[in-house]
Amino acid sequence: GEALEVTREVNCLTDFIHGCEDQLQKLKNQKEKGLLYGIPISIKEHIDCKGHISSGGMVKFLGQVKEEDSVIVQVLKYQGAIPFVRTNVPQTMINYDCSNLIFGQTLNPLNHQKTPGGSSGGEGALIAGGGSILGIGSDVAGSIRLPSSFCGLCGLKPTGNRISSSSCSDRTLLLAVVPALGPMARDVDSLALCMKALLCEEMFRLDPTVPPVPFNEEVRPRCNPM
């Protein structure tokens, strides 16, 4: 409901993920609870979800419905998360704004005269507007970092190939900088929890090209209040 309210104001969603209600029912019957159990997660539009298109904001890809979830979506579900909506991107995704000819212009929820940034602009707008608490974006040259900054959020661009980008329709140029998928949220703790959940044996099994290095708890020591 909150997500729909936000998109009515700022046009940040592209579609609702089919079957998320069914997934919630399945989760309730599971004995083992994942690290992200029951958390609804928003997903950037170019990340493949079964039964959906991944256009990257380009009309020519509208007819290509994906037959399976990308590895990151599979791992999120394995950890109990519920991917529930997909969020807008600029055409080709190589842009610091967030507009395309299919879904239109996304606005910044903090100021409708401003852009939310790009290319994960739909994620930035949705989370900043209160429609999602955790989302997955992607970044080559600022596509997580810019919308996080423009919308007053926290975001993380992990090292290249740290998180599987298999089955993501990244139609950007073959650049020297490897595209990276990463989390966006309102606080750093949420980013850390998401990374811990993603860096699990299930991801390393699904994508053997990802180095099987688990999350290191000691890398991010908590700040002790004075």
C-alpha distance (Angstrom), angle and dihedral (degrees) to the residues before:
residue distance angle dihedral
G1 . . .
E2 3.80 . .
A3 3.82 90.5 .
L4 3.82 91.2 53.6
E5 3.80 91.0 49.1
V6 3.80 90.9 51.8
T7 3.81 94.8 47.1
R8 3.81 90.9 49.9
E9 3.79 86.7 60.7
V10 3.80 102.5 38.0
N11 3.86 107.5 14.0
C12 3.81 96.9 -125.4
L13 3.84 103.0 144.5
T14 3.80 126.9 79.8
D15 3.81 98.5 -177.3
F16 3.80 147.9 -19.2
I17 3.81 115.7 -108.4
H18 3.80 111.7 -114.3
G19 3.77 117.4 -128.1
C20 3.81 98.9 21.4
E21 3.82 89.9 124.5
D22 3.82 90.4 52.5
Q23 3.78 89.6 49.4
L24 3.80 90.5 53.8
Q25 3.82 90.4 53.7
K26 3.83 91.0 50.2
L27 3.80 90.7 50.1
K28 3.79 91.7 55.3
N29 3.81 89.8 60.8
Q30 3.81 95.4 49.1
K31 3.78 118.0 102.7
E32 3.81 95.3 -154.5
K33 3.79 115.3 65.9
G34 3.80 117.1 -151.8
L35 3.81 124.2 -136.7
L36 3.82 90.1 -100.7
Y37 3.80 96.4 41.1
G38 3.81 111.5 168.4
I39 3.82 96.2 -7.2
P40 3.83 113.5 138.9
I41 3.80 110.3 -135.4
S42 3.80 129.7 -165.4
I43 3.81 119.4 -140.5
K44 3.81 130.6 -152.3
E45 3.80 111.5 -112.3
H46 3.80 99.2 -113.9
I47 3.84 93.1 57.5
D48 3.80 106.8 98.2
C49 3.80 119.0 -110.7
K50 3.79 120.8 178.6
G51 3.80 112.2 -98.9
H52 3.81 94.6 15.3
I53 3.78 136.3 96.1
S54 3.80 122.9 -117.0
S55 3.78 102.2 -153.1
G56 3.79 102.7 161.3
G57 3.80 83.5 -141.8
M58 3.83 93.0 -61.3
V59 3.80 123.4 127.4
K60 3.82 94.2 -147.5
F61 3.84 91.4 69.0
L62 3.82 97.2 50.4
G63 3.81 94.9 103.4
Q64 3.81 96.6 53.4
V65 3.81 108.3 97.1
K66 3.80 112.8 -170.6
E67 3.80 117.9 -121.1
E68 3.79 97.5 -155.8
D69 3.77 143.3 22.5
S70 3.79 118.8 -96.7
V71 3.80 115.5 -108.6
I72 3.82 92.9 -102.7
V73 3.83 91.4 54.2
Q74 3.82 90.5 48.1
V75 3.81 90.5 51.5
L76 3.80 92.8 47.2
K77 3.81 89.4 53.4
Y78 3.82 90.4 45.9
Q79 3.82 88.0 55.9
G80 3.81 91.0 51.5
A81 3.81 98.6 -102.1
I82 3.79 120.1 140.4
P83 3.81 113.7 -138.6
F84 3.81 100.4 -152.5
V85 3.82 111.5 163.6
R86 3.80 139.7 20.9
T87 3.78 122.4 -135.9
N88 3.78 137.1 -139.0
V89 3.81 127.9 -94.7
P90 3.81 135.5 -175.2
Q91 3.79 118.7 -98.3
T92 3.85 108.1 -77.9
M93 3.84 87.3 0.2
I94 3.81 91.6 -110.7
N95 3.80 95.8 113.8
Y96 3.79 139.2 91.3
D97 3.82 91.2 -137.8
C98 3.83 125.8 66.1
S99 3.80 112.4 -127.2
N100 3.81 137.8 114.7
L101 3.81 139.1 165.5
I102 3.84 93.7 -107.7
F103 3.80 104.6 50.4
G104 3.81 101.6 14.2
Q105 3.81 131.8 -140.4
T106 3.80 123.8 -19.8
L107 3.82 115.8 -149.0
N108 3.78 130.4 -149.6
P109 3.84 107.9 -104.2
L110 3.81 91.2 -146.2
N111 3.81 91.4 56.5
H112 3.80 121.5 6.4
Q113 3.82 90.4 -155.6
K114 3.81 89.5 64.8
T115 3.80 135.8 69.6
P116 3.83 119.8 -112.9
G117 3.81 87.8 -137.5
G118 3.78 128.0 -115.7
S119 2.80 164.7 -26.7
S120 3.84 93.1 -19.5
G121 3.81 87.3 38.2
G122 3.79 95.9 132.1
E123 3.80 89.3 55.6
G124 3.80 92.2 48.7
A125 3.80 92.6 49.1
L126 3.81 95.0 45.5
I127 3.81 95.7 48.2
A128 3.82 94.4 42.1
G129 3.80 89.6 48.6
G130 3.81 91.8 54.0
G131 3.82 97.2 -108.9
S132 3.82 96.9 117.1
I133 3.80 134.7 20.2
L134 3.81 97.4 -157.0
G135 3.79 132.2 21.4
I136 3.79 141.9 173.5
G137 3.79 119.1 -125.3
S138 3.78 134.1 163.6
D139 3.78 133.5 -129.3
V140 3.80 137.3 -161.3
A141 3.80 102.4 149.4
G142 3.79 103.8 1.8
S143 3.81 104.7 -43.3
I144 3.82 93.5 136.0
R145 3.79 97.5 26.9
L146 3.83 97.8 50.7
P147 3.82 99.1 50.5
S148 3.81 89.2 42.7
S149 3.80 88.9 54.5
F150 3.83 95.6 42.0
C151 3.82 92.3 48.5
G152 3.82 98.5 40.4
L153 3.81 96.0 -111.7
C154 3.79 139.8 127.5
G155 3.79 119.5 -108.0
L156 3.78 137.5 171.0
K157 3.78 129.6 -149.9
P158 3.83 103.0 -163.6
T159 3.79 124.1 -152.6
G160 3.81 111.5 -75.7
N161 3.83 113.5 -82.8
R162 3.81 91.6 10.2
I163 3.82 89.0 116.0
S164 3.79 120.8 34.3
S165 3.80 114.9 -102.3
S166 3.79 91.1 -177.6
S167 3.83 112.8 139.9
C168 3.78 92.9 17.6
S169 3.77 113.6 130.7
D170 3.78 95.2 -133.3
R171 3.78 101.9 166.5
T172 3.77 94.7 175.2
L173 3.79 119.7 126.6
L174 3.78 118.8 -81.1
L175 3.77 95.2 -92.7
A176 3.78 131.7 -177.0
V177 3.81 86.8 -122.4
V178 3.81 110.9 74.8
P179 3.83 114.3 -130.3
A180 3.82 110.6 -115.8
L181 3.78 130.6 -157.7
G182 3.78 114.9 -143.5
P183 3.81 146.1 158.7
M184 3.81 129.9 -90.1
A185 3.81 123.9 -164.2
R186 3.80 143.9 137.5
D187 3.82 95.7 -93.4
V188 3.79 140.2 29.7
D189 3.83 93.9 -118.8
S190 3.82 89.5 64.2
L191 3.81 91.0 51.7
A192 3.81 91.1 50.2
L193 3.82 92.7 48.7
C194 3.80 91.1 49.5
M195 3.82 92.5 50.0
K196 3.80 91.0 47.6
A197 3.81 89.5 51.7
L198 3.80 94.6 47.3
L199 3.81 96.5 46.3
C200 3.80 93.4 71.1
E201 3.80 138.0 123.1
E202 3.81 90.7 -98.2
M203 3.80 92.1 63.0
F204 3.78 92.7 45.1
R205 3.82 89.0 50.6
L206 3.81 94.8 47.5
D207 3.82 93.1 46.8
P208 3.82 113.3 28.7
T209 3.84 90.3 -177.5
V210 3.82 90.1 72.7
P211 3.83 112.2 88.7
P212 3.84 106.0 -112.0
V213 3.80 95.2 -124.5
P214 3.83 112.0 143.3
F215 3.79 125.1 -143.6
N216 3.80 111.9 -75.5
E217 3.81 110.7 -138.3
E218 3.82 91.7 -164.6
V219 3.80 95.1 59.6
R220 3.80 92.6 73.4
P221 3.80 108.2 41.3
R222 3.80 112.6 -170.1
C223 3.78 116.2 -110.5
N224 3.79 110.5 -113.0
P225 3.82 113.4 -138.4
M226 3.80 114.0 -120.3
